[in-house]
Amino acid sequence: MDMMDRISAYRELIRKNIDYENYPPIYNKQEVNELVDLIVETLMLPDTGTIRIGGKERPVPIVKSMFLKLDKDHICYILKCLHNTEKKIGNIKAYLLTALYNAPMTIQNYYTNLANCDLAPDNRQK
């Protein structure tokens, strides 16, 4: 398999994993495409190296493993967090790579926290 075939195969796999064709219209397809491209670029790295994620060098195979776990909910979670960020992001690529890597490990706690905040007595509508 040559490099272009591998890129196409990874792109197809990631699009399938994230249910690419069925995104709600509130999400810009260009933003989703950029995340897919970042994932594919990372999956194309040789397994022998490291990649900087969250300011720390991590083995490429571990990062690839996390990226292959991503699904539609993770991508929507990342985009929602990005849209709610009010501070300027200096290195958007590093930020997104970190968000992609962390999404499978943080999504459940994020939504649990949101639910807890919504249900807290101080936040209930009277």
N, C-alpha and C positions, 0 to 999 in steps of 0.2 A: 504494500500500500504506500503510495507516495504521499508527500506532505499535504497536498491539496485534498486528496481523498480523506486523509485523517482529519483535517479541519472540517470538511463537509460532514463526515461521520459524527464527530463530536458535536457540531452545531445541531445536527438532526437529533442526536440523543438528548442534548440539553433542552432543546425546544419541546421534545416529547416529555421529558421529566417535569418541566415547568408548565405544561399545558398551554403552550405559547398561543395557540389559536383562540383561546377562550378567556382573554383578559377583559376585565370590566373596562368600559370606556373612560373611566376616570384616570386610568394609567396610560401615559403617553408611550406608544409603541417604540419610539426612538430611544426612550430611557430603558425600556426592556431590552431592546437590541444591543445597547451599549453594555448592559450587564451580561448578556449572552456572549458578546465578543470578549469581555474580560475573562469570563469562565473558560471559554474555548482557548484563549491565549495561554491561560495557566495550565490547562490540561495538555497543551502541546509542549510544555517544558520537560526537559529530561529528568528522570527520576533521581538522578544522582546529586542534584543540587539542593539549594535552599531558596526560599523566597521570604521577603520581609512582609510580615503580617502583624499589624498592631505594634510596630516598632521592634519586633523580635524575629530573628531568623528562624524559620520553621522548615522542616524537611518537605520537599515538594510532594512526595507520596501522601503525606498526611493532609496537606492542603487539597490535593486532588480528591482524596477520599471525602473530605467535607463538601467540596463543590459538587460531587456526584450525588450527594444526599439532598441537594436543593430541589424544592418543588415550588409550585405556584404560590403557596402561602408564604414561603420564605421571601420570594421576590416582592410580593405585595407588601410584606412587613418592612423590607428594606426601603422600598419606595415611599411608604408612609412615613417612616422615620426620617428619611431624607427631606421630604416635603415639610415636615414639622421642625426641621433644623433652621434656626434663625441666625446662627453664626456663620461667618464666611469659612468655607473649607479651603485650606491652603493647597492641599494635594488631594484632589478629588479621586484620582486613581487609587492611591493608598487607602483612602477612606472607604471606597467601595470594596476593595479587596478585603479589607478588615471586616466590613459589614457582611459580605458574602461568607467569609470564613466563620464568623461568629453566629450567623443566623440560626443554624440548626441547634446550637447550644443555648440560645437565649430566647427564642420565639415564645415558648410556653410561659416562661416567667414574665415576659413583657405583657402578654395578654392577661395573665393572672393578676398582675399589678394593676392594669387598667380596670379590670372587673372589680378588684378590691377598692380602688379609688371611687369608682362609680357607685358602689354599694355602701361606702362609708357614710355614717349618719350625717356628717357635716356636708356631704355632697348630694344628698337626696333632695329632690324637689319637694317643697312643702305645699 
